[in-house]
Structure formats: C-alpha cells, structure tokens
C-alpha cells in the first residue's frame, strides 16, 4: 500500500499534465489518470515493472487512444441518431420525436434494469464507471446491458431507417 501511495504521489501530476495534452479537458484527463492507477491497483499482484515512468506513460497513451476511439463512437452515434436527417428541400426527414417514441417503445421490451442503464448512458451521458457505482454493478455488467440495448435497437430500427433512406 505504501509503495502504491508513493508511486501515485510521484507520478500523478506528471501523468495528469500529459493526459491534459491528449484530451484537452481537465476532467477527462483526471479520469484517465484515475483509471490508470485503478488498473494498476487491481493488477498489483501480477505486475512486474522495471521502469515505472515509461510503463505509466505508455499505458496512459494507450488509454488516451481508447478514450478517443470511444469519443468517436459517441460522436457518430450522436450525429447519426440524435440530429434529424434533412432532405434536399430542407424539411426534416426523420421526425426526431417519432424516432424517440420508437426507441422508447422498443426499450420497453427489455428488463427494467437494462432500460435504466441505457437511459443513464445515452440520455444522461453517464460513463460506465459512474453507472456501475450508482447501480452497484460491475463495469462489465453495465457494458453487457448497454450492448444488449443497442443490439435490440439496431435490430428494430434497421427496417425503419432503411425504409427512410430508400425514400430519399
């Protein structure tokens, strides 16, 4: 415990500064560094590191790459599903309210816990870690529920979106 605390005190600020450069956001940088140290703590029994500075820097870089990938997926989701598509005359093609009603209708096919997790993730923009803490679940369980919701929505909305885009 003392060794971990010394490692944390020695490298936290330095890693935070690097993470700020990767993310351009203080809160995101803080979360990346915290996740890195949390991962180290969870794997402390099996880690055999000779150069902590290099190990931490490379691990943080890899986590930043993953962070940017996740952000890109979120951005694509928002771009594709939350902004209504427009036709050439400028009219709204997909009525956003109609799409939200469809989503809500299909979400009701899922168990209540899965619905709640999906809504926290997609509507309230909570991270997997935040949802796991709030609902007292593991992060893997939260990811499972989100994946389950998305699969159901893709399956049901595919026909709706295909019909819409074939009309354009």
N, C-alpha and C positions, 0 to 999 in steps of 0.2 A: 504494500500500500504506500509506503514511504517513497519507494523508488518511482512509482507511478506519479505520485504527487510532485516529486522533483522534476520528472520529465515534463509534466504538464506546465509547471511554473516556468521551466526553462524555454519551452518551445511555443507555448500558447500564443503569445503576442506576435511572434515572428510568423507563425502559420496564419494567424488572423490577417496580417498585412498582405501576405501572398494571396490568401483567399479573396480579399477585397479586390485585388487586381483581376482575379479570374471572374468574379461575379459582379463587380461594380455595385455591390449592395452590402452594407454592413450586416443587416440581419441574416442574409443568405450566407455571408462569409462566416458569421458566428455559428450558424447551424452546421455548415460543412466541417468546421474545426471540431465542434462538439461531437458530431457523428464520427469523426476520425478517432477521437480519444475514446469514445464509447466502444468503437470496434476494437481498439487496442485492449481496452479493459476486458471485453468479452473473450478475446483470444489470447490473453496474457500467458496462459499456461503453455501454449504451443508456439509462441513467438520466440525466435532466436535471431535477434538483430545485433549486428556489429556496429553499424553506423546509423544512429537514430536520426540524425539530421537529414541524411539522404533518404532514409526509409520514409520519414514523415512527409518530406517534400514531394516525393514521387507518389505516395499514397494520396496526398491532398490533390495533386494534379489529376490523378485518375478519378477521384471523387468529383472534381470540378467538371471533367469531361462528361461523367454520368449525369451530373446536375444539368449541364447544358443540353444533353440529349433529352432529359425529362422535360425541360422547359420547351424544347422544340415540339415535343409531342403535345404538350398542353396548348401551345400556341396554335398548332394545327387543328386541334380539337375546337378551340375557341373560334378560330377562323372559319372552320367548316360547319360547325353546328350551332353557334350562337349568333352569328351575323346572318341575316336573311340573304339569300341569293337574289340578285336582281336580273330582270330580263332586259332585252335591248331597249324597250320603251321606258325603262326606269321604274317600272312597277315592281313591287315586291313579289318575287316568285314563290317562295315558301313563306307562308304566314308563320311568323315565329310563335305566335300564341298557339296555332294549330299543332306545330311541332312539339311544343312543350306539353300540350294536352296528350299527344301520342306517347311521349316519353313517360309522363306520369301514369298513363293507362297501363303501359307495359311494365312499369316498375312495380305496380300492384300485384303482378304475377309472382314476384319474389317475396321471400320471407321478410318480415318487418326489419330485422337486424340488417339485412343486406340493403334494403331501401334506405335506412338511416345512414349507413356508411357511404352509400353512393351520394346521397344528398350533401353530407358533410364534405365529401371530397370534391364534387363537381359544382355545387351551388355555393357553398361557404368557403371553398378553396383551402380546406384544411389539409395539412400534409398527412401522410400515412402514419408518421410517428405521433402527431397530435391526436389523430383519430384513435390510434391504439391506446394511448394514455387515457383519453376521455372515456372510451368504452371498455377499458380493462381487457384488451385483447392483445395478442401478439401482432407484430407488424405483418407477418406472413398471413395471418388470418384476415387482416384488413385488406391486404393485396388480393387475396382469394375472393373476397366479397365484391371488391371493385371489378375484378376481372369477370366474375360471374355476371354482374350487372351489365357491363359493356358488351359481353357476348350476346346476351339476351336482346339488348337494344339494337345491336348491329343486325341480328337475325330478323327482327321485326321491322326495323326501319329501312332495311335494304330495299324492299319492294317499293316502299313509299318514295324513297329518294331516286330509285331507278326510274319509276314512272314519271316523276317530276322532271328529271334531266332528259328523258326521251321526248318530252313535250317541247323543250327549248329549240 
